[in-house]
Amino acid sequence: MDRVSATLTDGLGAAAAASGILTQQQARIFGLLYLSARPLSLDEIAAELSQSKSNVSLNIRALVEWHLVRRQPVPGSRRDHYQAATNFFRAMQEIFERRFRWTVRQVLTAAADARAAAAESRRGTPSEIEERLASLEAFFSLIDAGIAAFVRGEAFPAEQLRNVIPLRADRSKQR
């Protein structure tokens, strides 16, 4: 592997290891394919990255599922060849929709359930806990709306942040 490819594959691998989105190996495969001028077979990828073909095959399936890599037929070859996606906006839309939005919705469900439980256990006015849970729901609802906007190719509703997250100047007035 040349120095440029090695630098990118190792750098992407290190970044992915901390991201929780892709594994280190998946990011290294993506980096190799992204810089390749032609689609590569599983054997070629395995040889370039010094990995087993079965390991590469397993990781390729995940990359295909994330729409970061696609199978590319090569005339005259019966082997599967792969090529990296170059439309990063579309790839990030997929990641935001499938990974981050799911997580955000899990938090929204947990907060709503906790708020309902708190409301059942009290009498009268909403408690401080219910108010905190409502704030948590408002924040994550905004994040959910932002992800939805991003997936549709629209601007993030940043102006709504002021209603959910008090600005520094506003906080000083509250003290």
C-alpha positions as CSV (number, residue, x, y, z in Angstrom):
1,M,0.0,0.0,0.0
2,D,1.4,3.4,-0.9
3,R,2.0,6.1,1.7
4,V,-1.1,8.2,0.9
5,S,-3.4,5.2,1.1
6,A,-1.8,4.0,4.3
7,T,-2.1,7.5,5.9
8,L,-5.8,7.8,5.0
9,T,-6.8,4.3,5.9
10,D,-5.0,4.4,9.3
11,G,-6.4,7.9,10.0
12,L,-10.0,6.9,9.2
13,G,-9.6,3.8,11.2
14,A,-8.5,5.7,14.3
15,A,-11.3,8.2,13.9
16,A,-13.9,5.4,13.4
17,A,-12.7,3.6,16.5
18,A,-13.8,6.5,18.6
19,S,-17.0,7.3,16.6
20,G,-19.1,4.3,17.5
21,I,-20.5,4.4,13.9
22,L,-18.0,2.3,12.0
23,T,-15.4,-0.1,13.2
24,Q,-11.8,0.6,12.7
25,Q,-11.6,-2.1,10.0
26,Q,-14.7,-0.8,8.2
27,A,-13.2,2.7,8.0
28,R,-9.9,1.4,6.8
29,I,-11.7,-0.6,4.0
30,F,-13.7,2.5,3.1
31,G,-10.5,4.6,2.9
32,L,-8.7,2.1,0.7
33,L,-11.7,1.9,-1.7
34,Y,-12.2,5.6,-1.7
35,L,-8.7,6.2,-3.0
36,S,-8.7,3.4,-5.4
37,A,-9.0,4.3,-9.1
38,R,-10.9,1.1,-9.8
39,P,-13.2,-1.3,-7.9
40,L,-11.3,-3.9,-5.8
41,S,-12.1,-7.5,-5.1
42,L,-12.2,-9.0,-1.6
43,D,-8.9,-10.7,-2.3
44,E,-7.3,-7.4,-3.2
45,I,-8.7,-5.5,-0.2
46,A,-7.6,-8.3,2.1
47,A,-4.1,-8.3,0.7
48,E,-3.7,-4.5,0.9
49,L,-4.9,-4.3,4.5
50,S,-3.2,-7.6,5.6
51,Q,-6.6,-9.0,6.7
52,S,-8.3,-12.3,6.2
53,K,-10.8,-12.4,3.3
54,S,-13.6,-13.5,5.7
55,N,-13.0,-10.5,7.9
56,V,-13.0,-8.2,4.9
57,S,-16.2,-9.8,3.6
58,L,-18.0,-9.4,7.0
59,N,-17.0,-5.7,7.1
60,I,-17.9,-5.0,3.5
61,R,-21.4,-6.2,4.2
62,A,-21.8,-3.6,6.9
63,L,-20.4,-0.9,4.6
64,V,-22.8,-1.9,1.8
65,E,-25.7,-1.7,4.3
66,W,-24.6,1.8,5.3
67,H,-24.5,2.8,1.6
68,L,-20.8,3.7,2.0
69,V,-19.7,1.0,-0.4
70,R,-21.4,-0.6,-3.4
71,R,-20.9,-3.8,-5.3
72,Q,-19.5,-3.0,-8.7
73,P,-19.5,-5.6,-11.5
74,V,-16.2,-5.8,-13.4
75,P,-16.5,-7.1,-17.0
76,G,-14.8,-10.5,-17.4
77,S,-14.6,-11.2,-13.7
78,R,-16.9,-13.5,-11.7
79,R,-15.6,-12.1,-8.4
80,D,-17.4,-9.4,-6.4
81,H,-15.7,-6.0,-6.6
82,Y,-16.4,-3.0,-4.5
83,Q,-16.2,0.7,-4.8
84,A,-16.6,3.5,-2.2
85,A,-19.5,5.9,-2.4
86,T,-18.4,9.5,-3.1
87,N,-21.7,11.3,-2.3
88,F,-20.9,12.1,1.3
89,F,-24.0,14.1,1.8
90,R,-26.2,11.0,1.0
91,A,-24.0,8.8,3.1
92,M,-24.3,11.1,6.1
93,Q,-28.0,11.4,5.6
94,E,-28.2,7.6,5.9
95,I,-26.0,7.6,9.0
96,F,-27.9,10.4,10.7
97,E,-31.3,8.8,9.9
98,R,-30.4,5.3,10.9
99,R,-28.0,5.7,13.8
100,F,-28.4,9.1,15.5
101,R,-32.1,9.5,15.0
102,W,-32.8,6.1,16.5
103,T,-30.7,7.0,19.6
104,V,-32.5,10.4,19.9
105,R,-35.8,8.7,19.8
106,Q,-34.8,6.2,22.5
107,V,-34.0,9.2,24.7
108,L,-37.3,10.8,23.9
109,T,-39.2,7.6,24.8
110,A,-37.3,7.2,28.1
111,A,-37.9,10.9,29.1
112,A,-41.6,10.7,28.2
113,D,-42.1,7.5,30.1
114,A,-40.2,8.9,33.2
115,R,-42.3,12.1,33.0
116,A,-45.5,10.1,32.9
117,A,-44.4,8.0,35.9
118,A,-43.5,11.2,37.8
119,A,-46.9,12.7,37.0
120,E,-48.7,9.6,38.3
121,S,-46.9,9.7,41.6
122,R,-47.6,13.3,42.4
123,R,-50.6,15.4,43.1
124,G,-51.1,19.0,42.0
125,T,-48.5,21.1,40.2
126,P,-45.8,19.6,38.1
127,S,-42.6,18.8,40.1
128,E,-39.1,20.0,39.3
129,I,-38.3,16.5,38.0
130,E,-41.2,16.7,35.5
131,E,-40.0,20.1,34.4
132,R,-36.4,18.8,33.9
133,L,-37.8,15.9,31.9
134,A,-39.9,18.2,29.8
135,S,-36.7,20.3,29.1
136,L,-34.9,17.1,28.1
137,E,-37.7,16.1,25.8
138,A,-37.8,19.6,24.2
139,F,-34.0,19.5,23.5
140,F,-34.1,16.0,22.0
141,S,-37.2,16.8,20.0
142,L,-35.3,19.7,18.5
143,I,-32.4,17.4,17.7
144,D,-34.8,15.0,16.1
145,A,-36.3,17.8,14.0
146,G,-32.8,18.9,13.1
147,I,-31.9,15.4,11.9
148,A,-35.1,15.2,9.9
149,A,-34.3,18.5,8.3
150,F,-30.8,17.4,7.4
151,V,-32.1,14.1,5.9
152,R,-34.5,16.2,3.8
153,G,-31.6,18.5,2.7
154,E,-33.1,21.5,4.6
155,A,-31.4,23.8,7.1
156,F,-31.2,22.9,10.8
157,P,-33.8,24.9,12.8
158,A,-31.1,26.6,14.8
159,E,-33.3,29.6,15.6
160,Q,-35.3,27.2,17.8
161,L,-32.4,26.5,20.0
162,R,-33.0,29.8,21.9
163,N,-36.3,28.5,23.1
164,V,-34.7,25.3,24.4
165,I,-31.2,26.2,25.4
166,P,-30.9,29.6,27.2
167,L,-28.1,31.7,25.9
168,R,-25.4,32.9,28.3
169,A,-26.8,36.4,28.5
170,D,-30.2,34.9,29.3
171,R,-28.7,32.7,32.1
172,S,-27.2,35.7,33.8
173,K,-30.6,37.3,34.0
174,Q,-32.0,34.2,35.6
175,R,-29.6,34.3,38.5
